[in-house]
Each structure stands twice: as structure tokens, then as C-alpha cells.
Amino acid sequence: MREPDRLADLKRAMELLTDAVEQLPDSCRDLAGNALLNIAAEAVAHDVGCVEAGRIFSRLGDFLGQGHRPPSSSALPLSGFDA
């Protein structure tokens, strides 16, 4: 059985989501980011629990607060914010 390559799978999921957002009607496209954030927050909270999800989103807030822009082609490097 194949060992999952989580980073490759994540990149593929992001590509598919990017393509799907581009196919949305203009009236919905502006809301896509918020919709995806809501879906992601729910999924993360379900996967790791609300407390850990809060920590993850806090690191994301730190990342964004420092002026970094999330790449659309790779995973966010949040591990540097764990210290």
C-alpha cells in the first residue's frame, strides 16, 4: 500500500480548489475565501480539537501579522511560530 505523501496531496487539493474558485460565478467568487476559511476552520477543529485548532490559527495570525503572504502553491511554514 502506498505511503501517503501529505504535502503532494495538499498541493493537489489546493490546485483543485483554485480551479474550482475560478469557475464560480463572479457574484460568489468574492466570498470564496471566507467560505474556504470557514470550511477549513471546521475541518481543523474536527481533526485536532478546538484548543489545538486555536493554537494553529494563532500561529497563522502571527504569520499574517508579520506581513507574510500565504503561498497558493505550497503549505504555510507555521512550524517556525511554535517557539
N, C-alpha and C positions, 0 to 999 in steps of 0.2 A: 504494500500500500504506500502511496506517495506521501512523503512528509510535507505538510502544508508550508508554503512559502508565504508567510503572512504579509510581508512587505510587497511582494509581487501581487498578491491578491488585493491588497489595499490600493495599490496603484491602478489596478484594473477596475476596481469599484469606482474610484474617483474618475477615471476616464468615462465609464458608462454614465455616471451621474452628470458629468459635464455635458456629455452629448444629449442626455435627456433634458437638462435645463435649457439647452439651446433650442430644443424642439417645442418648448412651452409657448403658448400664445404670449404676445407682448404684455398683455394685461396681468399675467401671472408671473412672468419672469422676474419682475422686481421683488416678488415675495418669495422666490425660491430659496434665497439664502436663509431667511428666517425660518422657512418651513424645514429646510435641511438641518438647521441648528436645533430645532425642536425635536426632530426625529432622532438626531444624534444624542442629544441630552437624555432622552428617554431610554435609548438603547444602552448608553454608557451606565446610567443609573441601574438599569435592569441587570447588566453584566457584572458590575463591581459593587453595587450598593450605593446609596445616596451619599454617604460620608466620603467614600473614595472618589466618587464622581465629583463631589465638591472640590476635592484636592486637585483633581485633574483639571477642572475648569478654572481653578485659581491659578494654576501654572500657565494655562492658556491666557488668562487675563494678564499675568505678568509678562508673558511673551509679547502680547499685543501692546501692552502699556509701554514697553520699551521701544516701540516703533517698528517692530518686526512685522513683516507681512507673511502670512502663511502661504507656502508654495502650493500651487494646484497640481503639481506633478509628483510630489513626494510627501512623506509623512513629516509632521511637525517635530522638531527636535526638542521636546519638552523635558527630556531627562536632565538637562543642564539646570533646570529650575528646581530640582529636587533637594538641593543642598540647604 
